[in-house]
Amino acid sequence: MRKFLSAPVILALAALSVASTSWISAAQAQGAPEPANSQVQDAASPAPKSAPAADALPPGTVLSVELSKSLDAKKSKANAKIEARTAVDLLVHGQIVVPRNTKIIGHVTEAKAHSKTSPGSMLGISFERMLLKGGREVPLQALVQAIARPLQLNNLGNEPDALTNAASGMPGRTPVSAGDSTAPSIPPKYPTSTIPEPPGLNAPNPSTISPLAPTSRGVVGIKGLSLETSGAVSVLTSSTGNVHLDSGTQLILRVQ
């Protein structure tokens, strides 16, 4: 036999249900902790992506650098360390992502000296990491896109006459924007003929040397030197003498 609830009992249960629902809604509005299963679900959700940083340079980015020490195919050996420094700030949307004087580290992959029996000389180099402030190392694979003589007077060699007759003014450099990284396949704006070598001197007049531009390609102003790439290695060759790069030699590196 079925039992029916009286009207007062039904009204009491309905009031209790409404009060319970109202209390739960108020607790959620006041920031009450959610059930544990909701927290587990949030922890399993993928973390938001971080903003691009200096350790994530996109392929095609160019870096203007200068060698910190000289390189010579006769003295260099495989796996010898190479160090360069950025010559200008690298900007992205007006903000510096790679400051000037940031170290770019590489190594010699192979070296072949010039000799009477083997006149050809070769030097293979590779750049693979960047040292940021605080000692943090960042992987960086970059090839040499262009190379030119140093801008500084004290890097032009040991000839006293060259240093004495050198002009005091040096061409200025401006920061490189990451927007300049896509360089068209065109010859440099200042070909080798604009950097003459004075008679009797191995180094050109510094006043005729211009800074390399992001669009520069190949060897600029260094006679007898050729630049090629083989995989991740930049290969410098000379058929007439020994491959030698002075300290301060200008390089345009392209991130791969």
TORLO-732756 format. One record per residue (C-alpha): residue number from 1; residue in one letter; x, y, z. Coordinates in nm, 2 decimals, padded with zeros to 4 digits, m for minus. Layout:
BEGIN
REC   resi   resn       c1       c2       c3
REC    NUM      A        X        Y        Z
...
# end
This chain:
BEGIN
REC   resi   resn       c1       c2       c3
REC      1      M    00.00    00.00    00.00
REC      2      R    00.15    00.33   m00.11
REC      3      K    00.21    00.61    00.14
REC      4      F    00.16    00.97    00.03
REC      5      L    00.35    01.26    00.18
REC      6      S    00.14    01.53    00.33
REC      7      A    00.15    01.88    00.19
REC      8      P    00.35    02.03    00.48
REC      9      V    00.62    01.77    00.43
REC     10      I    00.65    01.83    00.05
REC     11      L    00.67    02.21    00.11
REC     12      A    00.95    02.16    00.37
REC     13      L    01.16    01.94    00.13
REC     14      A    01.12    02.19   m00.15
REC     15      A    01.24    02.48    00.07
REC     16      L    01.54    02.27    00.18
REC     17      S    01.63    02.20   m00.18
REC     18      V    01.61    02.57   m00.28
REC     19      A    01.82    02.67    00.02
REC     20      S    02.09    02.41   m00.06
REC     21      T    02.11    02.53   m00.43
REC     22      S    02.13    02.89   m00.32
REC     23      W    02.41    02.82   m00.07
REC     24      I    02.62    02.63   m00.34
REC     25      S    02.58    02.92   m00.59
REC     26      A    02.68    03.17   m00.33
REC     27      A    02.99    02.97   m00.24
REC     28      Q    03.10    02.95   m00.60
REC     29      A    03.05    03.32   m00.65
REC     30      Q    03.27    03.39   m00.35
REC     31      G    03.56    03.19   m00.49
REC     32      A    03.51    02.87   m00.29
REC     33      P    03.75    02.59   m00.39
REC     34      E    03.64    02.36   m00.66
REC     35      P    03.63    01.98   m00.63
REC     36      A    03.96    01.80   m00.66
REC     37      N    03.88    01.64   m00.99
REC     38      S    03.85    01.99   m01.15
REC     39      Q    04.21    02.07   m01.03
REC     40      V    04.34    01.75   m01.18
REC     41      Q    04.18    01.83   m01.51
REC     42      D    04.34    02.18   m01.51
REC     43      A    04.69    02.03   m01.43
REC     44      A    04.66    01.80   m01.73
REC     45      S    04.58    02.09   m01.97
REC     46      P    04.87    02.21   m02.19
REC     47      A    05.06    02.52   m02.06
REC     48      P    05.04    02.84   m02.26
REC     49      K    05.32    02.90   m02.50
REC     50      S    05.58    03.15   m02.39
REC     51      A    05.66    03.46   m02.59
REC     52      P    05.96    03.43   m02.84
REC     53      A    06.29    03.50   m02.67
REC     54      A    06.65    03.56   m02.78
REC     55      D    06.72    03.19   m02.77
REC     56      A    06.47    03.12   m03.05
REC     57      L    06.59    03.31   m03.35
REC     58      P    06.39    03.21   m03.66
REC     59      P    06.57    03.07   m03.96
REC     60      G    06.68    03.34   m04.20
REC     61      T    06.78    03.59   m03.92
REC     62      V    07.11    03.76   m03.99
REC     63      L    07.37    03.85   m03.74
REC     64      S    07.65    04.11   m03.80
REC     65      V    07.96    03.98   m03.61
REC     66      E    08.33    04.03   m03.59
REC     67      L    08.60    03.78   m03.52
REC     68      S    08.75    03.81   m03.17
REC     69      K    09.08    03.65   m03.27
REC     70      S    09.26    03.59   m03.60
REC     71      L    09.22    03.26   m03.79
REC     72      D    09.49    03.10   m04.00
REC     73      A    09.47    02.78   m04.19
REC     74      K    09.84    02.71   m04.12
REC     75      K    09.80    02.74   m03.74
REC     76      S    09.44    02.62   m03.70
REC     77      K    09.35    02.26   m03.62
REC     78      A    09.02    02.07   m03.64
REC     79      N    08.79    02.13   m03.34
REC     80      A    08.98    02.45   m03.24
REC     81      K    08.74    02.71   m03.08
REC     82      I    08.63    03.01   m03.28
REC     83      E    08.48    03.32   m03.11
REC     84      A    08.30    03.62   m03.26
REC     85      R    08.10    03.90   m03.11
REC     86      T    07.79    04.07   m03.25
REC     87      A    07.88    04.41   m03.39
REC     88      V    07.54    04.57   m03.35
REC     89      D    07.21    04.51   m03.16
REC     90      L    06.96    04.28   m03.32
REC     91      L    06.61    04.44   m03.29
REC     92      V    06.27    04.28   m03.31
REC     93      H    05.98    04.53   m03.31
REC     94      G    06.21    04.80   m03.18
REC     95      Q    06.34    04.59   m02.88
REC     96      I    06.68    04.44   m02.84
REC     97      V    06.68    04.06   m02.85
REC     98      V    07.05    04.00   m02.91
REC     99      P    07.27    04.28   m02.76
REC    100      R    07.59    04.41   m02.91
REC    101      N    07.90    04.22   m02.80
REC    102      T    07.71    03.89   m02.75
REC    103      K    07.95    03.60   m02.80
REC    104      I    07.90    03.36   m03.09
REC    105      I    08.10    03.04   m03.05
REC    106      G    08.20    02.80   m03.32
REC    107      H    08.49    02.57   m03.41
REC    108      V    08.72    02.48   m03.70
REC    109      T    08.60    02.17   m03.88
REC    110      E    08.90    02.13   m04.11
REC    111      A    09.22    02.32   m04.20
REC    112      K    09.46    02.29   m04.49
REC    113      A    09.77    02.51   m04.52
REC    114      H    09.92    02.64   m04.83
REC    115      S    10.25    02.48   m04.94
REC    116      K    10.47    02.45   m05.25
REC    117      T    10.36    02.10   m05.32
REC    118      S    09.99    02.18   m05.24
REC    119      P    09.92    02.54   m05.32
REC    120      G    09.55    02.53   m05.23
REC    121      S    09.45    02.64   m04.88
REC    122      M    09.12    02.57   m04.70
REC    123      L    08.95    02.65   m04.37
REC    124      G    08.61    02.51   m04.26
REC    125      I    08.43    02.68   m03.98
REC    126      S    08.10    02.63   m03.81
REC    127      F    07.90    02.84   m03.55
REC    128      E    07.67    02.65   m03.32
REC    129      R    07.60    02.84   m03.00
REC    130      M    07.54    03.18   m02.85
REC    131      L    07.64    03.30   m02.50
REC    132      L    07.39    03.53   m02.35
REC    133      K    07.43    03.74   m02.03
REC    134      G    07.45    03.53   m01.72
REC    135      G    07.64    03.26   m01.89
REC    136      R    07.34    03.09   m02.05
REC    137      E    07.43    02.90   m02.37
REC    138      V    07.18    02.89   m02.66
REC    139      P    07.21    02.65   m02.95
REC    140      L    07.26    02.84   m03.28
REC    141      Q    07.33    02.69   m03.62
REC    142      A    07.46    02.97   m03.85
REC    143      L    07.64    02.98   m04.18
REC    144      V    07.87    03.26   m04.31
REC    145      Q    07.67    03.46   m04.57
REC    146      A    07.93    03.73   m04.63
REC    147      I    08.28    03.82   m04.52
REC    148      A    08.49    04.14   m04.54
REC    149      R    08.80    04.30   m04.39
REC    150      P    08.80    04.45   m04.04
REC    151      L    08.69    04.81   m03.99
REC    152      Q    08.92    04.88   m03.69
REC    153      L    09.27    05.01   m03.75
REC    154      N    09.44    04.78   m03.51
REC    155      N    09.31    04.48   m03.70
REC    156      L    09.45    04.56   m04.04
REC    157      G    09.78    04.39   m04.00
REC    158      N    10.13    04.48   m03.87
REC    159      E    10.24    04.71   m04.15
REC    160      P    10.35    05.04   m03.99
REC    161      D    10.29    05.24   m04.31
REC    162      A    09.93    05.11   m04.33
REC    163      L    09.86    05.22   m03.97
REC    164      T    10.03    05.56   m04.01
REC    165      N    09.85    05.65   m04.33
REC    166      A    09.51    05.52   m04.22
REC    167      A    09.23    05.77   m04.19
REC    168      S    09.09    05.83   m03.84
REC    169      G    08.72    05.82   m03.92
REC    170      M    08.55    05.48   m03.92
REC    171      P    08.22    05.41   m04.09
REC    172      G    07.94    05.38   m03.83
REC    173      R    07.71    05.09   m03.77
REC    174      T    07.34    05.08   m03.71
REC    175      P    07.13    04.82   m03.53
REC    176      V    07.00    04.53   m03.75
REC    177      S    06.63    04.46   m03.74
REC    178      A    06.51    04.11   m03.77
REC    179      G    06.30    04.23   m04.06
REC    180      D    06.62    04.26   m04.26
REC    181      S    06.69    03.89   m04.22
REC    182      T    06.54    03.79   m04.56
REC    183      A    06.81    03.89   m04.79
REC    184      P    06.75    03.87   m05.16
REC    185      S    06.99    03.69   m05.39
REC    186      I    07.16    04.00   m05.52
REC    187      P    07.52    04.11   m05.53
REC    188      P    07.65    04.33   m05.25
REC    189      K    07.59    04.70   m05.29
REC    190      Y    07.96    04.77   m05.27
REC    191      P    08.15    04.53   m05.49
REC    192      T    08.52    04.44   m05.44
REC    193      S    08.63    04.71   m05.69
REC    194      T    08.52    04.98   m05.44
REC    195      I    08.78    04.86   m05.19
REC    196      P    09.12    04.90   m05.36
REC    197      E    09.45    04.78   m05.22
REC    198      P    09.71    05.06   m05.22
REC    199      P    10.04    04.97   m05.40
REC    200      G    10.29    04.81   m05.16
REC    201      L    10.04    04.74   m04.88
REC    202      N    09.86    04.42   m04.80
REC    203      A    09.58    04.61   m04.63
REC    204      P    09.34    04.86   m04.80
REC    205      N    09.29    05.21   m04.70
REC    206      P    09.05    05.19   m04.40
REC    207      S    08.85    05.49   m04.53
REC    208      T    08.73    05.28   m04.82
REC    209      I    08.60    04.99   m04.61
REC    210      S    08.23    04.98   m04.55
REC    211      P    08.04    04.78   m04.30
REC    212      L    07.87    04.47   m04.44
REC    213      A    07.50    04.50   m04.49
REC    214      P    07.24    04.23   m04.41
REC    215      T    07.20    04.18   m04.79
REC    216      S    07.58    04.13   m04.85
REC    217      R    07.68    03.80   m04.99
REC    218      G    08.01    03.62   m05.06
REC    219      V    08.36    03.76   m05.01
REC    220      V    08.38    04.14   m05.02
REC    221      G    08.72    04.31   m05.07
REC    222      I    08.95    04.02   m05.00
REC    223      K    09.14    03.91   m05.31
REC    224      G    09.20    03.54   m05.37
REC    225      L    08.94    03.42   m05.11
REC    226      S    08.63    03.22   m05.19
REC    227      L    08.33    03.13   m04.97
REC    228      E    08.12    02.82   m05.01
REC    229      T    07.89    02.62   m04.78
REC    230      S    07.87    02.25   m04.72
REC    231      G    07.59    02.14   m04.50
REC    232      A    07.63    02.33   m04.17
REC    233      V    07.99    02.43   m04.25
REC    234      S    08.12    02.75   m04.42
REC    235      V    08.43    02.67   m04.63
REC    236      L    08.69    02.94   m04.71
REC    237      T    08.94    02.86   m04.98
REC    238      S    09.23    03.02   m05.16
REC    239      S    09.42    02.90   m05.46
REC    240      T    09.70    03.15   m05.44
REC    241      G    09.79    03.17   m05.07
REC    242      N    09.71    03.08   m04.72
REC    243      V    09.36    03.14   m04.58
REC    244      H    09.41    03.41   m04.31
REC    245      L    09.14    03.61   m04.14
REC    246      D    09.25    03.91   m03.92
REC    247      S    09.10    03.98   m03.58
REC    248      G    08.79    04.19   m03.63
REC    249      T    08.71    04.04   m03.97
REC    250      Q    08.35    04.12   m04.06
REC    251      L    08.10    03.83   m04.09
REC    252      I    07.73    03.82   m04.18
REC    253      L    07.59    03.50   m04.02
REC    254      R    07.26    03.36   m04.13
REC    255      V    07.06    03.14   m03.89
REC    256      Q    06.96    02.80   m04.04
# end
